[in-house]
């Protein structure tokens, strides 16, 4: 579905991403892990055309076709979710109205049909019709995140890029967000790129783990084989995650 070939990114003459090669097939899922500043988010934000003044070298392919960036695929085919939900929802527009308008814009369906679909998706995540008429700042951060995820999944993306969505959430809210994505993947042939600091979430959710360090990919292997890695950086990430998150996926 998406392939990056010899992909590099520089900003103001500084090399950020360095000659990476990456392939995400249809219906497959990959977690991208690494410390802050490793290049995880920058790789995909730049490929989506969301980084101003980024100098891109190398090739981007979408469904076998070479493209300059993936920006024009964001309306329907690619969904992108960040941890910054405050900038994803308009604080002056009721939640149900935002979701309805988004569906009308993205799918070209009638307002009535869009509203019905929006209400169904909100009820599925525990938000009643009455609560749907509230404004975003009347919801908790976790509820806002679920609204944003539901809004994007309603578009029926073929690929979802979830970028550090758990960083600002508690464990319960993170689990709910992950379950929403997993349930959608189970019902639809959707590909997933899951960028995270927590490799345990990635192991549970995706087929492969891709490890970044200093703007390079240092490891790319099946999720169920990640603990067999001899790569020192990968072992350090897993060990640190076990201490931070208080669990070991092998147990």
SULPESUL-V444838 format. One record per residue. N is the residue number from 1. RES is the residue in three letters. SS is DSSP state (~ for helix, > for strand, _ for the rest). OMEGA is omega in radians with two decimals (* if undefined). Layout:
n: {N	N}
res: {RES	RES}
ss: {SS	SS}
omega: {OMEGA	OMEGA}
This chain:
n: {1	2	3	4	5	6	7	8	9	10	11	12	13	14	15	16	17	18	19	20	21	22	23	24	25	26	27	28	29	30	31	32	33	34	35	36	37	38	39	40	41	42	43	44	45	46	47	48	49	50	51	52	53	54	55	56	57	58	59	60	61	62	63	64	65	66	67	68	69	70	71	72	73	74	75	76	77	78	79	80	81	82	83	84	85	86	87	88	89	90	91	92	93	94	95	96	97	98	99	100	101	102	103	104	105	106	107	108	109	110	111	112	113	114	115	116	117	118	119	120	121	122	123	124	125	126	127	128	129	130	131	132	133	134	135	136	137	138	139	140	141	142	143	144	145	146	147	148	149	150	151	152	153	154	155	156	157	158	159	160	161	162	163	164	165	166	167	168	169	170	171	172	173	174	175	176	177	178	179	180	181	182	183	184	185	186	187	188	189	190	191	192	193	194	195	196	197	198	199	200	201	202	203	204	205	206	207	208	209	210	211	212	213	214	215	216	217	218	219	220	221	222	223	224	225	226	227	228	229	230	231	232	233	234	235	236	237	238	239	240	241	242	243	244	245	246	247	248	249	250	251}
res: {UNK	UNK	UNK	UNK	UNK	UNK	UNK	UNK	UNK	UNK	UNK	UNK	UNK	UNK	UNK	UNK	UNK	UNK	UNK	UNK	UNK	UNK	UNK	UNK	UNK	UNK	UNK	UNK	UNK	UNK	UNK	UNK	UNK	UNK	UNK	UNK	UNK	UNK	UNK	UNK	UNK	UNK	UNK	UNK	UNK	UNK	UNK	UNK	UNK	UNK	UNK	UNK	UNK	UNK	UNK	UNK	UNK	UNK	UNK	UNK	UNK	UNK	UNK	UNK	UNK	UNK	UNK	UNK	UNK	UNK	UNK	UNK	UNK	UNK	UNK	UNK	UNK	UNK	UNK	UNK	UNK	UNK	UNK	UNK	UNK	UNK	UNK	UNK	UNK	UNK	UNK	UNK	UNK	UNK	UNK	UNK	UNK	UNK	UNK	UNK	UNK	UNK	UNK	UNK	UNK	UNK	UNK	UNK	UNK	UNK	UNK	UNK	UNK	UNK	UNK	UNK	UNK	UNK	UNK	UNK	UNK	UNK	UNK	UNK	UNK	UNK	UNK	UNK	UNK	UNK	UNK	UNK	UNK	UNK	UNK	UNK	UNK	UNK	UNK	UNK	UNK	UNK	UNK	UNK	UNK	UNK	UNK	UNK	UNK	UNK	UNK	UNK	UNK	UNK	UNK	UNK	UNK	UNK	UNK	UNK	UNK	UNK	UNK	UNK	UNK	UNK	UNK	UNK	UNK	UNK	UNK	UNK	UNK	UNK	UNK	UNK	UNK	UNK	UNK	UNK	UNK	UNK	UNK	UNK	UNK	UNK	UNK	UNK	UNK	UNK	UNK	UNK	UNK	UNK	UNK	UNK	UNK	UNK	UNK	UNK	UNK	UNK	UNK	UNK	UNK	UNK	UNK	UNK	UNK	UNK	UNK	UNK	UNK	UNK	UNK	UNK	UNK	UNK	UNK	UNK	UNK	UNK	UNK	UNK	UNK	UNK	UNK	UNK	UNK	UNK	UNK	UNK	UNK	UNK	UNK	UNK	UNK	UNK	UNK	UNK	UNK	UNK	UNK	UNK	UNK	UNK	UNK	UNK	UNK	UNK	UNK}
ss: {_	>	>	>	>	>	>	>	>	>	>	_	_	>	>	>	>	>	>	>	>	>	>	>	_	_	_	_	>	>	>	>	>	_	_	_	_	_	_	~	~	~	~	~	~	~	~	_	_	_	_	_	_	>	>	>	>	>	>	>	>	>	_	_	>	>	>	_	_	_	~	~	~	_	_	_	_	>	>	>	>	>	_	_	~	~	~	_	_	_	_	_	_	>	~	~	~	~	~	~	~	~	~	~	~	~	~	_	_	_	~	~	~	~	~	~	~	~	~	~	~	~	~	~	_	_	_	_	~	~	~	~	_	_	>	~	~	~	_	_	~	~	~	~	~	~	~	~	~	~	~	~	~	~	_	_	_	_	>	>	>	>	>	_	_	_	_	_	_	_	~	~	~	~	~	~	~	~	~	~	~	~	~	~	~	~	~	_	_	_	>	>	>	>	>	_	_	_	~	~	~	~	~	~	~	_	_	>	>	>	>	>	>	_	_	>	>	>	>	>	>	>	~	~	~	~	~	~	_	_	_	~	~	~	~	~	~	~	~	~	~	~	~	~	~	_	_	_	_	_	_}
omega: {3.09	3.09	3.01	-3.12	3.12	-2.97	3.13	3.12	3.05	3.06	-3.11	3.09	-3.14	3.14	-3.11	3.12	-2.92	2.93	-3.14	3.06	-3.01	3.13	3.04	-3.13	3.08	3.06	-3.13	-3.10	-3.12	2.98	3.11	-3.08	-3.13	-3.13	3.07	3.14	-3.11	3.12	-3.08	-3.09	-3.10	3.14	-3.04	3.07	3.12	3.12	3.10	3.14	-3.06	-3.13	3.14	3.04	3.08	3.05	-3.07	3.02	-3.09	-3.01	3.05	3.10	3.06	-3.08	3.08	-3.12	3.12	-3.14	3.11	2.98	-3.13	-2.98	-3.09	3.08	-3.03	-3.09	-3.07	-2.92	-3.14	3.04	-3.13	-3.13	3.07	3.10	-3.02	-3.08	-3.12	3.13	-3.13	-3.12	3.10	-3.06	-3.06	-3.13	-3.13	-3.06	-3.09	3.14	3.10	-3.12	3.12	-3.13	-3.14	3.13	3.10	-3.14	-3.02	-3.01	3.13	-3.14	-3.12	3.14	-3.13	3.13	3.14	-3.13	3.13	3.13	3.13	3.14	3.11	-3.12	3.11	3.11	3.13	3.12	3.00	3.12	-3.06	3.13	3.14	3.13	-3.13	-3.13	3.14	3.10	-3.07	-3.08	3.04	3.11	3.03	3.10	3.13	3.11	3.09	3.13	3.14	3.09	-3.13	3.12	3.12	-3.14	-3.11	3.12	3.10	3.13	-3.13	-3.11	3.06	3.09	3.03	3.01	-3.13	-2.96	3.08	-3.05	-3.08	-3.01	-3.08	-3.05	3.01	-3.05	-3.12	-3.14	3.10	3.14	3.12	3.13	3.13	3.14	3.08	-3.13	-3.11	3.14	3.12	3.12	-3.14	-3.08	-3.06	3.12	-3.11	3.04	-3.09	2.90	-3.04	-3.11	-3.00	2.98	-3.05	-3.11	-3.13	3.05	-3.14	3.13	-3.11	-2.98	-2.94	-3.10	-3.02	3.05	3.09	-3.05	3.11	3.00	3.09	3.07	3.14	2.99	-3.13	3.11	3.12	-3.08	3.13	-3.08	-3.08	3.10	-2.99	-3.14	3.07	-3.07	3.03	3.13	-3.02	-3.12	3.12	3.13	3.12	3.11	-3.13	3.13	3.13	3.13	3.11	3.13	-3.10	-3.03	3.00	3.10	3.11	-3.05	-3.12	-3.09	*}
